[in-house]
Amino acid sequence: MTIILTPYWSNGVQKLKMAPQPPPKPKQGLAPPVLDNDVHSVRCLAQLRSKESSLEKYIYLSALKHENPDMFYKLCLNNMAEFTPIIYTPVVGEACQKWSHIYRRPEGMYISIKDKGKIRSVLNNWPKLDDARIAVVTDGSRILGLGDLGVNGMGISVGKLSLYIAGAGIRPHSTVPICLDFGTNTQKYLDDPLYMGLRQRRIGDDEMIEFMDEFMHEMSVAFPKLLIQFEDFSTDHAFMWLERFRNKYPLFNDDIQGTGAVVLSGFINAAKLSSEASGKPLTSHRILFFGAGSAGVGVAMQLMSFFTLQGLSEKEARERIWLVDSQGLIFDARGPMAEHKKYFSRRDYAGPPIKNILDIIEYVKPTALLGLSTISNAFHAGVIQAMATLNPRPIIFPLSNPVKLSECSFQDAVQHTDGQVLFASGSPFPEMEWKGKMLYPGQGNNMYIFPGLGLGAILARATSITDTMVEASSLGLAESLTPDERSVDLLYPRIERIRDIGALIAKEVIRAAQKAGVDRSTDLRSMSDEELLAFVSAKMWSPMF
């Protein structure tokens, strides 16, 4: 075997390391006489497609990833549109709900409240401490729109990291899926004899804060080069942990910041098409959010950038955004509200509560309607038609996951706007033909953002993830559309180009980190944009087949 050594720099000193080697072939007699990798990839794909249910496909791919990761990621990269809905939303939602029933083998780290005071010793059990670069951490309290799943939420950490590997070339052995077990308030899991988590209700905030302070400190000691992504924490804790730790450790919250970034990107492209149709300036857009949880408020915060990029002040940007929760339009005179809702609470309305969405649309007259409510069919025919009456090309983004919780379908949006809708959803919908023209739904999937954001932060060795880095990832995505994609009014690039998109976003994130002064890989500052993009691409891991 030829061993290749590649040079690298460490603390100003050039060293050599062995380049990655392809997996060894089985010894003579331990494999069939004719085992060709290209043919085997066809065989694996045929086995996948022979499965009748989506969950069976998920289980098969999980086994393939464990037994033959190179083959799994080769197939994933070659079939992104087919694989993504299986390894991530919507199928990962069902997999999480049934995690304790479909469990096969250990994967990731489970750290429970019982480990408080000895978290470091648990972390030290991770087999590749020195290789760890990215961790996705959840407590299972709000998985997608499915509620409190307890330790069954581990599936979301596993799925996200598979997309980091596929989308940005993060090395598989550098990823750490983590699920924190604080108990669960879902009675059916507490009663389930196969449930693998603690059989207790969730702990209170005081004990949880003590645990999280210890956990984050010990993570920084055990994994000094680690970037952390918080995922699917309940709304109050999502904001709490982000604010508590974002200036101490390199981390971001995908539900608050990642969702906001991917929606901002699609909105930028949609707003241009909408303004082109209406003849009105970009600054005239009015955005109505149906849903005011962590994702809704996070997206609203990010979309303020759309207006400030057009030259508006922060106050003017905020005035162009309205939020709706379960009690209707959010406004100051309505009374007490959760802390995270106050920033966007309207100060210019003091009338009676407005609860009906059609009445709210009539009052606000929005150009864009965004759904993050997890209420299926909230955007019924009347709502869609009201948006079409107000706008020649209405922007409608039903962003709730999974598909069954989406506020409306692509078909309904097309039908009730006569094909004029500018549409993006959280989960995938099929394309459709309307009056002889093929229309393509956008998918505002966070997987466009977080792989490149994570890769850029890792390569820059960022000490923190700044708002400007998140914004840079969004603008990079918005600018990544090809002329062909723009010609058919796509709001997001085709998912098959995810590696190219990830590299471009990573480059923009590195530049933003440099401008913010949070980069420790200072040698990258002298590179031209072309050199930096080539550097990022060269750092991406690829399957060895």
Buried (B, 14 or more C-beta within 10 A) or exposed (E): EEEEEEEEEEEEEEEEEEEEEEBEEEEEEEEEEEEEBEEBBEEBBEEBEEBEEBBEBBBBBBEBBEEBBBBBBBBBBEBBEBBBBBBBBBBBBBBBBBBBEBBEEEBBBBBBBEBBEEBBEBBEEBEEBEBBBBBBBBBBBBBBBBBBBBBBBBBBBBBBBBBBBBBBBBBBBBBBBBBBBBBBBBEEBBEBEEBBBBEBBBBEEEEBBBBBEBBBBBBBEBBEBBBBBBBBBBBBBBBBBBEBBBEEBBBBBBBBBBBBBBBBBBBBBBBBBBBEBBEBEBBBBBBBBBBBBBBBBBBBBBBBBBBEBBEBEEEBBBBBBBBBBEEBBBBEEBEEBBEBBEEBBBEEBEEEEBEEBEEBBEBBEBBBBBBBBBBBBBBBEEBBBBBBEBBEBBBBBBBBBBBEBBBBBBBBBBBBBEBBBBBBBBBBBEEBEBEEEEBBBBBBBBBBBBBBBBBBBBBBBBBBBBBBBBBBBBBBBBBBBEEEBBEEBBBBBBBEBBBBBBBBBBBBBBBBBBBBEBBEBEEBEEBEEEEBBBBBBEBBBEBBB
